[in-house]
Amino acid sequence: MSQSLSHEERMANMNFGLVYPLYLAKITRKGRTESELLEVICWLTGYSQGEIQQLVNDKATFKTLFDGANLHANATLITGMICGYRIEEIQNPHTKNVRYLDKLVDELAKGKKMENILR
């Protein structure tokens, strides 16, 4: 999938600390909890809940989040469409990682079982 450099830069430079509350609002409207959101993020990134909270507090970018992450080995099993993009076709690693997280949050909000989300 061909994407413009400006789109890739925007994805990398988005503020995770500002997007996190949006993720939280999305999943809590659907009856899920913040601890479930943190579990999903920790699974994908390898961070502890405390480290995630620090990144949120520091208003870290997604680039910072994923540059320091130890991405789960099964992250490549996250497939499908999210925000109009097929995850498997995304070439830029930062954009792909952000879309992995978006997809997991979306699955959480849709009520998917945690054991299925955490491949």
N, C-alpha and C positions, 0 to 999 in steps of 0.2 A: 504494500500500500504506500503510495507516494503522498507525503505530507510536506507542507512548506516548512522551511527552517523556522519561520516566525511562530508557527503553531507548536513545533517541538520546543522552542525556547520558552514559549508561554507555559507549556505543560511543566517543564522543569522548574520554572521560576514561580509557579503558583505557590501560594502560602498555605502549607499544610495546617498551620495553626489557625488559619481562618476557615479552612474547608472542614476541619474536624467537627466544629459545631453543626455544620450543615449535614454531615453524615449522621451525627447524633440525632438531630431533629428528624431526619428521614426515617431512621430505624425506630425511634421511640413512638412516632405517630402510628407505627405498625405493630406496636406492642412488644418490641424487642428492648433489650437493656444496654446500658453503656458497657457493662462488663462483657457482654457478648461482642460488642463492637471492638473493644480492646483485645479480646481473645482472637478475633479475626485478624486484626492488624498485627498483633504479636506473632501469630502463626506465619503470616506472610513475610514479615520483616526480620524476625528473630530478636526484636527488641523486647525488653521487659515493659510492663505497664508503666513503671516509673519513668523509664526512658522515653516512652511515647508521650507521657504527660509533660516531660521536660521539653520535648520538641514542640509540642502544642504551645506551651508557655513562651518558648523562645521565638515563636512564629517562624519556625524553620520552613524552608522551601521543600518541595517534593524532591528536588535534586539532593538536598542535604539529607533528607529522610532516607532516600534509596542509596545514596553513595555510602552511607554508614551501615546499611542493612546487610544482613546475611539472609538473602532471599531463600525461602523454603524450596527444597529440591522438587517438590510437586507443584510449584507455581506454574510450570509449563502445562499442567493439566487444566489450567483455567482457560477456557475457550468460549467462543460465542461472540455475540454482538453486544456492544455497549457504546452508547452515545453515537450510534451510526457507524462504528468501526468494528471490523472483525479483528479480535485480539490477535489471532494467529498470524495476521498479515502485517501487523505493525512492526516496523523495522527498528525504530529508535528505542533504545533500551529504557530511557526515562519515561517516555510516553507509554510504552508497553507496561511498565511497572505501575504507573498511575492508573492505567485502565484495568490492570489486574485488581488493584484495590477497589476501584469503582465497581467492578463486577462482583466482588465479594460482598461489598456493602449492599449492592442491589439484591443479591441472593438472600442476604440476611433480612432485608426489608420485605422481601416477598414471602418470608416464612419458611424458607428451606431449612431442613434439619441441619444442625451444626456439624454432624459427622459427614454430611454430604458437602457442605461448604468447605470444610477443612480436608479436602481430598486426601 
